């Protein structure tokens, strides 16, 4: 079954979505070379399934991915930015082993064993970033994004932040946490879109943002 392109590099196949996997990737491929994108393993895929309208990742985007983990979502983004690059930052040495495997299959992915809280440590390794994707389950996740945006982005550049309420405050109701995070983010960013990721990811939201500079 052929896929219908719903965003640049993102395809709808029946009730599923996919990207066009490159290199030697075979896992999850369809007959026409598309690679299925599982919304239960990727928050960005979940947001698309839940009606995301603003998709700021383009073919030539230069992406700083903070919290790349084992490379699932980063790999799909690398499929999309076939003329760009994904700088994949991960702090866990255990996750880095799998991330390196994903990078071998994507020549436009650069693995970086770094702490996203200290962008000054890797700012000279990263060139021309115009988009940040962040998925870090830490209490200070908004502050981490603000610091990296201030280091790498220019006014008007965009970012996506995945917010896990329980990682910020396990006592407060998730709705309260999301409202507080959105208010904080609005000081440095324009909130373009705010997507609830249920039922794929419980107590998670995804924010599409424009940096105020």
C-alpha positions as CSV (number, residue, x, y, z in Angstrom):
1,X,0.0,0.0,0.0
2,X,1.4,3.4,-1.0
3,X,1.6,6.1,1.6
4,X,0.0,9.5,1.4
5,X,2.4,12.3,2.3
6,X,0.8,14.3,5.2
7,X,3.9,16.4,6.1
8,X,7.3,16.6,4.3
9,X,8.8,13.1,4.7
10,X,5.9,11.8,6.8
11,X,3.4,9.4,5.2
12,X,-0.1,8.0,6.2
13,X,-0.7,4.3,5.5
14,X,-4.2,3.4,6.5
15,X,-4.3,4.0,10.2
16,X,-0.5,4.2,10.6
17,X,2.2,6.7,9.8
18,X,5.7,6.1,8.4
19,X,8.9,7.8,7.2
20,X,11.0,6.8,4.3
21,X,13.8,4.8,5.9
22,X,17.2,5.1,4.3
23,X,20.5,3.2,4.4
24,X,20.4,-0.4,5.5
25,X,17.2,-0.1,7.6
26,X,14.9,-3.0,7.2
27,X,13.0,-3.3,10.4
28,X,9.3,-2.3,10.0
29,X,9.7,-1.4,6.3
30,X,6.7,-1.6,4.0
31,X,6.9,-2.9,0.4
32,X,7.4,0.6,-1.0
33,X,10.3,1.4,1.4
34,X,8.4,3.3,4.1
35,X,9.3,2.6,7.8
36,X,6.4,2.4,10.2
37,X,6.5,5.0,13.0
38,X,5.0,3.6,16.2
39,X,3.2,6.3,18.3
40,X,3.7,4.2,21.5
41,X,7.4,4.4,21.1
42,X,7.6,8.0,19.8
43,X,6.0,11.1,21.3
44,X,6.3,13.0,18.0
45,X,4.5,10.2,16.2
46,X,1.8,10.2,19.0
47,X,1.3,14.0,18.4
48,X,0.9,13.5,14.7
49,X,-1.7,10.7,15.4
50,X,-3.5,13.1,17.8
51,X,-3.9,15.8,15.1
52,X,-0.7,17.9,15.1
53,X,-1.1,20.7,12.6
54,X,2.3,22.5,12.9
55,X,5.1,20.3,11.7
56,X,8.3,22.5,11.7
57,X,10.8,19.9,10.6
58,X,11.8,20.3,7.0
59,X,14.1,18.4,4.6
60,X,17.0,20.7,5.2
61,X,16.5,21.3,9.0
62,X,19.5,21.2,11.2
63,X,18.2,19.6,14.4
64,X,19.6,19.5,17.9
65,X,17.9,16.5,19.5
66,X,18.2,16.6,23.4
67,X,17.5,13.2,25.0
68,X,17.9,11.0,22.0
69,X,17.8,7.8,24.1
70,X,18.2,4.8,21.9
71,X,17.4,6.7,18.7
72,X,13.9,5.7,17.8
73,X,12.4,9.2,17.2
74,X,15.8,10.6,16.2
75,X,16.0,8.0,13.5
76,X,12.7,9.0,12.0
77,X,13.6,12.6,12.2
78,X,16.8,11.8,10.3
79,X,14.7,10.1,7.7
80,X,12.8,13.4,7.2
81,X,15.8,15.8,7.2
82,X,17.5,14.0,4.4
83,X,19.3,17.2,3.4
84,X,20.0,18.3,6.9
85,X,21.5,16.8,10.1
86,X,20.5,15.5,13.5
87,X,22.8,16.2,16.4
88,X,21.7,13.5,18.8
89,X,22.6,14.3,22.4
90,X,22.3,11.6,25.1
91,X,23.7,11.4,28.6
92,X,23.2,7.6,29.3
93,X,26.1,5.4,28.2
94,X,23.7,2.4,28.2
95,X,21.3,4.2,25.7
96,X,24.2,5.4,23.7
97,X,25.0,1.8,22.6
98,X,21.7,1.6,20.8
99,X,21.9,5.2,19.6
100,X,25.2,4.4,17.9
101,X,23.5,1.6,16.0
102,X,20.8,3.9,14.7
103,X,23.5,6.4,13.7
104,X,25.3,3.7,11.6
105,X,22.1,3.4,9.6
106,X,21.7,7.2,9.2
107,X,24.7,9.0,7.9
108,X,23.1,12.4,8.8
109,X,22.9,11.6,12.5
110,X,25.7,12.6,14.8
111,X,25.8,10.9,18.3
112,X,27.0,13.1,21.2
113,X,27.5,11.7,24.7
114,X,26.8,14.9,26.5
115,X,24.7,16.5,29.3
116,X,21.9,18.7,27.8
117,X,22.1,20.9,30.9
118,X,25.5,22.2,29.8
119,X,25.2,23.3,26.1
120,X,28.4,25.2,26.5
121,X,30.3,21.9,26.6
122,X,29.1,21.0,23.1
123,X,28.3,24.3,21.4
124,X,31.5,24.2,19.3
125,X,30.6,20.7,18.1
126,X,27.3,21.8,16.7
127,X,26.9,24.0,13.6
128,X,24.0,25.9,12.2
129,X,21.2,24.5,14.3
130,X,17.8,25.9,13.5
131,X,15.5,23.6,15.4
132,X,15.5,21.9,18.8
133,X,13.6,18.7,19.7
134,X,13.7,17.8,23.4
135,X,12.5,14.8,25.3
136,X,14.1,14.7,28.7
137,X,12.3,13.4,31.7
138,X,13.8,15.7,34.3
139,X,12.3,18.3,36.7
140,X,14.1,21.2,35.0
141,X,13.2,20.2,31.4
142,X,11.9,23.7,30.5
143,X,15.0,25.4,31.8
144,X,17.2,23.0,29.8
145,X,15.3,24.0,26.6
146,X,15.6,27.7,27.4
147,X,19.4,27.4,28.0
148,X,19.9,25.5,24.7
149,X,17.7,27.8,22.7
150,X,19.6,30.8,24.0
151,X,22.8,29.1,22.9
152,X,21.8,27.8,19.5
153,X,18.6,29.3,18.1
154,X,17.9,32.6,16.5
155,X,14.7,34.7,16.9
156,X,11.9,32.9,15.1
157,X,13.5,29.5,15.1
158,X,11.2,26.7,16.4
159,X,11.4,23.9,18.9
160,X,9.4,21.0,20.2
161,X,9.3,20.1,23.9
162,X,7.9,16.8,25.2
163,X,6.7,17.4,28.8
164,X,6.3,14.5,31.3
165,X,4.2,15.8,34.2
166,X,5.3,13.2,36.7
167,X,9.0,13.9,36.1
168,X,8.4,17.5,37.1
169,X,6.1,17.0,40.1
170,X,4.7,13.6,41.1
171,X,2.3,15.2,43.6
172,X,0.5,17.9,41.6
173,X,-2.2,17.1,39.1
174,X,-0.8,16.8,35.6
175,X,-3.0,19.6,34.4
176,X,-1.6,22.0,36.9
177,X,2.0,21.0,35.9
178,X,1.3,21.6,32.2
179,X,-0.3,25.0,32.9
180,X,2.7,26.1,35.0
181,X,5.2,24.8,32.3
182,X,3.3,26.6,29.5
183,X,3.3,29.8,31.5
184,X,7.1,29.5,32.1
185,X,7.7,28.7,28.4
186,X,5.7,31.7,27.2
187,X,8.4,34.0,28.6
188,X,11.0,32.8,26.0
189,X,8.7,31.1,23.4
190,X,5.5,31.6,21.6
191,X,3.4,28.5,22.1
192,X,2.1,27.5,18.7
193,X,0.5,24.2,19.5
194,X,-0.1,22.1,22.6
195,X,-1.0,18.4,22.1
196,X,-2.1,15.9,24.7
197,X,-0.4,12.5,23.9
198,X,-3.0,10.2,25.5
199,X,-3.7,7.3,24.9
200,X,-0.2,6.6,23.7
201,X,1.7,8.3,26.5
202,X,0.0,9.0,29.9
203,X,0.5,12.4,31.5
204,X,2.5,13.8,28.6
205,X,2.0,16.8,26.4
206,X,4.0,18.1,23.4
207,X,4.5,21.8,22.8
208,X,5.4,23.3,19.4
209,X,7.3,26.6,20.1
210,X,8.7,29.6,18.4
211,X,11.8,31.2,20.0
212,X,11.3,34.9,20.9
213,X,15.1,35.5,21.0
